[in-house]
Structure formats: C-alpha cells, structure tokens
Amino acid sequence: EIRVDVSAGGKRVCRTISVTMRTPGHDQELAVGFLFTEGVIGDRSELEGLSSDDASGNVVVVRLSDDTHADLDPLTRHVYTTSSCGVCGKTSIESLHTASRHPLRPGDPVIAADLVHRLPGRLREDQTLFESTGGLHASALFDAEGRLRCMREDVGRHNALDKVIGAELLGGGLPADDSVLVVSGRAGFELVQKAAMAGIPILVAVGAPSSLAVQLATCVGMTLI
C-alpha cells in the first residue's frame, strides 16, 4: 500500500493512492518510482521523508514537502493495481499522456547493434530471484557501453521498472537520458510510458510490443526494440 502525506488547505493529509501486488524488497523505491511515473512528483526535492506505517512492512508512506502541490485526484481512478497491468482502468490514450519533464533528444545516444543483442543475456545473468523462482520479471538500466547501472526484479513488470526509476530518482540519476532500458518481458504500453517519464531514450524488450506501445514510442521519439 502506497500512501502520500501531503499539505492541503493548511494541514497535512495522508491518503492511500495505490495498493499493488509486489515482490517485497526496495519498497520505498517502488513507491517513489510510482509517484514519479504517474506525474505526482517530478523531483526528489519534493520528497520530505519515507517511512513504513505498518508492522507487516506492507505500507510505505511518502511525505511530500509543504510547498509541493500534488494533484492526487487522477490516481483515484485506479487505487488497486494488479501485478500484471499498470494501466488497467485508464480508458483512453488521452488520459495516459502524462507530460514528461524530460523530453527525449532525437538520435541520442547511439549504441552498437551487437550490444543490443547481448543486453538481454546480460540482464538474465543478474536475475537471481528469477533463477530461484522462475516467476519474476526484471528491468535494468545500462549505459551506452553496456555497463549495468541499476537492476530490479518483481512479480510485476511495471513494479520492476518503478523500482529502477525510484532508485534513480533517489540517487539523483534522472533524467536517464544516456541509458538503455532492458526488460525481461513484452514491451507493454505502461513500460514505454514510464520510460518516457524518466527520459529513457532506448527500450529493449525480449518480447513483442503491443501496438499501443509502438504508437506511444513513436509519439515521444523513443527507440523501441
């Protein structure tokens, strides 16, 4: 459960904005990454604190700074998020076009074709949880030379990517405009949308893309492989 503690009308308000099926671990990164890719926050300076508010460890509270004016209402359309789909409940392409603060630069960076073919195998080498369970997805950022920058695993594809983006945000690594994102499954729309929010210019997936993913990648100028 992801809760947001925000200043509203001169007082602090704490609201639950998402409940997601996830693999435990890196939960604060997941919460921060989700808020970022949904457009609730745009910079780590807007974060005042992160905490757990439940003995089970299944609740993350994200406290936003007093001068952060977050619009939480759009998230009420989908408080419950399944592990397999990050955009269920959104009804149109128009409602999915969350404006990214990090527009992509055409033609940059350039990576070698043979590197693209090696990256899925490189990702697989680091999927330790998949190795032991056979049931988890992974997302990883590599630089243009193929060096691993950040990798996370989760039962949900979009959760794995939110964890990566959350880690990069907390570490001051956004926009990730010099990196390549590699994902273990198909290239769904929600992965393209999240990558675009983080300024990621290249997305490599081992599975086929959906037509909506292709449309969005074309729209934002992302290289989708």
C-alpha positions in Angstrom: 0.0 0.0 0.0 1.4 3.4 -1.0 0.2 6.4 1.0 1.0 10.1 0.4 1.3 12.6 3.2 0.8 16.0 1.6 0.0 19.5 2.7 -3.6 20.5 1.7 -5.6 23.5 2.8 -3.1 24.4 5.5 -3.0 20.9 7.1 -1.3 17.6 6.5 -3.4 14.9 4.8 -2.4 11.2 4.4 -4.1 9.4 1.6 -3.8 5.8 0.2 -3.3 6.2 -3.6 -2.3 2.6 -4.6 -2.4 -1.0 -3.5 -0.2 -3.2 -5.6 0.8 -6.8 -5.7 4.6 -6.7 -5.5 7.6 -8.8 -4.6 8.9 -7.5 -1.2 12.1 -5.5 -1.4 13.0 -2.0 -2.5 9.5 -0.9 -1.5 10.4 2.7 -1.0 11.9 2.9 -4.4 8.7 1.3 -5.8 6.6 3.9 -4.1 8.7 6.8 -5.2 9.0 5.4 -8.7 5.2 5.0 -9.0 4.6 8.6 -7.8 7.1 9.9 -10.3 5.9 7.9 -13.3 2.3 8.9 -12.5 3.3 12.5 -12.5 2.6 13.2 -8.8 6.2 14.3 -8.2 8.8 15.4 -10.6 12.0 15.8 -8.5 13.5 14.3 -5.3 13.5 17.8 -3.8 9.7 17.3 -3.4 10.3 14.4 -1.0 10.5 15.2 2.7 10.6 11.6 4.0 9.9 7.9 3.5 8.6 5.6 6.2 6.8 2.4 6.9 3.5 2.8 8.7 2.6 -0.8 9.3 4.1 -3.6 11.3 3.8 -6.0 8.4 6.1 -3.9 6.3 3.4 -3.7 3.6 2.8 0.1 3.8 5.0 2.9 2.6 4.3 6.5 3.5 5.7 9.1 1.2 5.8 12.5 2.9 5.9 15.4 0.4 7.3 18.8 1.3 5.0 21.6 2.3 5.4 23.5 -0.9 4.7 20.5 -3.1 1.3 20.9 -4.7 0.5 17.3 -5.8 -2.7 16.5 -7.6 -3.8 13.1 -6.2 -7.3 13.1 -7.7 -6.3 11.4 -11.1 -5.0 8.4 -9.1 -8.4 7.7 -7.6 -9.4 6.2 -10.9 -7.2 3.2 -10.1 -6.4 2.7 -6.4 -5.9 -1.0 -6.8 -3.1 -2.1 -9.2 -2.6 -5.7 -10.3 0.8 -7.2 -10.7 0.4 -7.7 -14.4 -1.0 -4.4 -15.7 -0.1 -0.9 -14.8 -2.8 0.9 -16.8 -6.0 -1.1 -16.2 -8.8 1.3 -15.6 -7.5 4.1 -17.8 -10.0 4.5 -20.6 -8.3 6.4 -23.4 -4.9 7.3 -24.8 -5.6 10.9 -24.0 -5.8 10.1 -20.2 -2.5 8.2 -20.4 -0.4 11.1 -21.8 1.2 12.3 -18.6 3.5 15.1 -19.6 7.2 14.2 -19.1 9.6 16.8 -17.7 12.3 15.1 -19.7 11.7 15.2 -23.5 13.9 12.9 -25.5 16.7 14.1 -27.7 16.4 12.7 -31.3 19.3 10.3 -32.2 21.0 10.3 -28.8 22.6 8.2 -27.6 23.9 5.8 -30.3 24.6 2.2 -29.4 26.1 -0.7 -31.3 23.8 -3.3 -32.8 25.8 -6.2 -31.3 25.4 -4.6 -27.9 21.6 -4.7 -28.2 21.8 -8.4 -28.9 24.0 -9.0 -25.8 21.9 -7.0 -23.3 19.1 -9.5 -22.7 21.6 -12.1 -21.8 23.4 -9.7 -19.5 20.1 -9.0 -17.8 19.4 -12.7 -17.4 22.8 -13.2 -15.6 21.7 -10.8 -12.9 18.2 -12.2 -12.4 18.9 -14.1 -9.2 15.3 -14.2 -8.0 14.1 -15.5 -11.3 16.8 -18.1 -11.1 15.4 -19.4 -7.9 11.7 -19.0 -8.6 11.2 -18.9 -12.4 8.4 -16.3 -11.8 9.7 -12.8 -11.7 10.3 -10.0 -14.2 13.3 -7.7 -14.4 14.1 -4.2 -15.6 17.6 -2.8 -15.9 19.4 0.3 -17.0 22.7 0.0 -18.9 24.9 2.8 -20.2 25.7 3.1 -23.9 28.8 0.8 -23.4 26.7 -2.0 -21.8 27.7 -1.4 -18.2 24.9 -2.2 -15.7 23.6 0.9 -13.9 20.6 -0.5 -11.9 18.5 -3.7 -12.0 15.4 -4.7 -10.0 13.2 -7.7 -10.1 9.5 -8.0 -9.2 6.4 -10.2 -10.0 5.0 -7.2 -11.9 6.7 -5.8 -14.9 5.7 -2.2 -14.1 6.7 -2.6 -10.5 10.2 -3.7 -11.5 10.6 -0.6 -13.6 9.1 1.7 -11.0 11.8 0.3 -8.6 14.5 1.1 -11.1 13.2 4.6 -11.7 12.6 5.2 -8.0 16.2 4.2 -7.3 17.5 6.6 -10.0 15.3 9.4 -8.7 16.6 9.0 -5.1 20.1 8.7 -6.3 19.9 11.9 -8.5 20.1 9.8 -11.7 17.2 11.3 -13.6 16.7 12.0 -16.4 18.3 8.8 -17.5 18.9 10.2 -21.0 22.3 8.4 -21.6 21.0 4.9 -20.8 19.3 1.9 -22.3 16.4 0.1 -20.5 16.2 -3.6 -20.9 13.1 -5.5 -19.7 12.5 -9.3 -19.4 9.0 -9.4 -20.9 7.0 -7.9 -23.7 7.1 -4.1 -24.3 3.7 -3.0 -23.0 2.4 0.5 -23.1 2.9 1.2 -19.4 6.6 0.4 -19.7 7.1 2.9 -22.6 5.1 5.5 -20.7 7.2 5.1 -17.5 10.5 5.1 -19.5 9.4 8.3 -21.3 8.7 9.9 -17.9 12.2 9.1 -16.8 13.7 10.4 -20.1 15.0 7.0 -21.1 15.6 7.1 -24.9 16.0 3.4 -25.8 13.9 0.5 -24.6 14.9 -3.1 -25.4 12.4 -5.9 -24.7 12.7 -9.7 -25.2 9.0 -9.9 -26.1 7.0 -8.3 -28.8 5.5 -4.8 -28.2 1.8 -4.0 -28.2 0.5 -1.7 -30.9 -0.2 1.0 -28.3 3.4 0.8 -27.1 4.6 1.3 -30.6 2.3 4.3 -31.0 3.5 6.0 -27.8 7.2 5.3 -28.6 6.7 6.9 -32.0 4.9 9.8 -30.4 7.7 10.6 -27.9 10.6 9.7 -30.1 11.8 6.6 -28.2 13.7 3.8 -29.9 11.8 0.6 -29.2 13.5 -2.7 -29.9 
